[in-house]
Amino acid sequence: MHVVVTGSSRGIGRELKKRLEARGDKVTGTSRDHSSGTRLDVSDPGQQARFAAQIKGVAVDLLICNAGVYIDKNMPLTAYTAEVWAKSLAVNVTGVFLTVQAMLPNLRLSAAPKIAIISSQMASHARAPGGSYAYRASKAAALNIGRNLATDLRPEGIAVGIYHPGWVRTDMGGEEGEISVQESVEGLMAEFDALSLETSGCFHTWDGRVHAF
């Protein structure tokens, strides 16, 4: 199986790349700083086009849209700027869409193509504890994109799943996170393997629970 993982230079993305390779999958990892495989700023259309050209004609069985930023963690309401919003939306929303768009020709070459979008429980409208406005809004938008892609891509046989990876102890999640990167990735891989057209459009947690939208 050929898997493309965006944001594979650290945290969940790096562990996904490591574990997928360990089980025998071919993995193409991307990172904004070129530290893990192919350089790709997911918010840059030019880089997306170059990446697509590099793997033109190569089937992608699983696309994992993992790249993301969380720049407004613990940010006071009065500290928000237009730049905070622009950067958050560019990576977490536009970046997801551009990546799917760029990889569609490759996914169409697979016998059973899948797209996994890493969102967050912070995307859920059922939860509103306050704060992290840009991150919450961007992850909610990523969830919405995934749900609608599931509808549009179903006729082509492409399954789409959206996932909450858990509160993970990473640079982004912080040391107070509830689970390790290894626990999160083990659960996510099981979820990706189980994803099918029957479950396309799902919003699941890393450990297989259905999450409220």
Secondary structure in CASP SS format (residue, H / E / C, confidence):
PFRMAT SS
TARGET T0000
AUTHOR 0000-0000-0000
METHOD secondary structure of the structure
MODEL  1
M C 1.00
H E 1.00
V E 1.00
V E 1.00
V E 1.00
T C 1.00
G C 1.00
S C 1.00
S C 1.00
R C 1.00
G H 1.00
I H 1.00
G H 1.00
R H 1.00
E H 1.00
L H 1.00
K H 1.00
K H 1.00
R H 1.00
L H 1.00
E H 1.00
A H 1.00
R C 1.00
G C 1.00
D C 1.00
K E 1.00
V E 1.00
T E 1.00
G E 1.00
T E 1.00
S E 1.00
R C 1.00
D C 1.00
H C 1.00
S C 1.00
S C 1.00
G C 1.00
T E 1.00
R E 1.00
L C 1.00
D C 1.00
V C 1.00
S C 1.00
D C 1.00
P H 1.00
G H 1.00
Q H 1.00
Q H 1.00
A H 1.00
R H 1.00
F H 1.00
A H 1.00
A H 1.00
Q H 1.00
I C 1.00
K C 1.00
G C 1.00
V C 1.00
A C 1.00
V C 1.00
D C 1.00
L E 1.00
L E 1.00
I E 1.00
C E 1.00
N C 1.00
A C 1.00
G C 1.00
V C 1.00
Y C 1.00
I C 1.00
D C 1.00
K C 1.00
N C 1.00
M C 1.00
P C 1.00
L H 1.00
T H 1.00
A H 1.00
Y C 1.00
T C 1.00
A H 1.00
E H 1.00
V H 1.00
W H 1.00
A H 1.00
K H 1.00
S H 1.00
L H 1.00
A H 1.00
V H 1.00
N H 1.00
V H 1.00
T H 1.00
G H 1.00
V H 1.00
F H 1.00
L H 1.00
T H 1.00
V H 1.00
Q H 1.00
A H 1.00
M H 1.00
L H 1.00
P H 1.00
N H 1.00
L H 1.00
R C 1.00
L C 1.00
S C 1.00
A C 1.00
A C 1.00
P C 1.00
K E 1.00
I E 1.00
A E 1.00
I E 1.00
I E 1.00
S C 1.00
S C 1.00
Q H 1.00
M H 1.00
A H 1.00
S C 1.00
H C 1.00
A C 1.00
R C 1.00
A C 1.00
P C 1.00
G C 1.00
G C 1.00
S C 1.00
Y H 1.00
A H 1.00
Y H 1.00
R H 1.00
A H 1.00
S H 1.00
K H 1.00
A H 1.00
A H 1.00
A H 1.00
L H 1.00
N H 1.00
I H 1.00
G H 1.00
R H 1.00
N H 1.00
L H 1.00
A H 1.00
T H 1.00
D H 1.00
L H 1.00
R H 1.00
P H 1.00
E H 1.00
G C 1.00
I C 1.00
A E 1.00
V E 1.00
G E 1.00
I E 1.00
Y E 1.00
H E 1.00
P C 1.00
G C 1.00
W C 1.00
V E 1.00
R C 1.00
T C 1.00
D C 1.00
M C 1.00
G C 1.00
G C 1.00
E C 1.00
E C 1.00
G C 1.00
E C 1.00
I E 1.00
S C 1.00
V H 1.00
Q H 1.00
E H 1.00
S H 1.00
V H 1.00
E H 1.00
G H 1.00
L H 1.00
M H 1.00
A H 1.00
E H 1.00
F H 1.00
D H 1.00
A H 1.00
L C 1.00
S C 1.00
L C 1.00
E C 1.00
T C 1.00
S C 1.00
G C 1.00
C E 1.00
F E 1.00
H E 1.00
T E 1.00
W C 1.00
D C 1.00
G C 1.00
R C 1.00
V E 1.00
H C 1.00
A C 1.00
F C 1.00
END
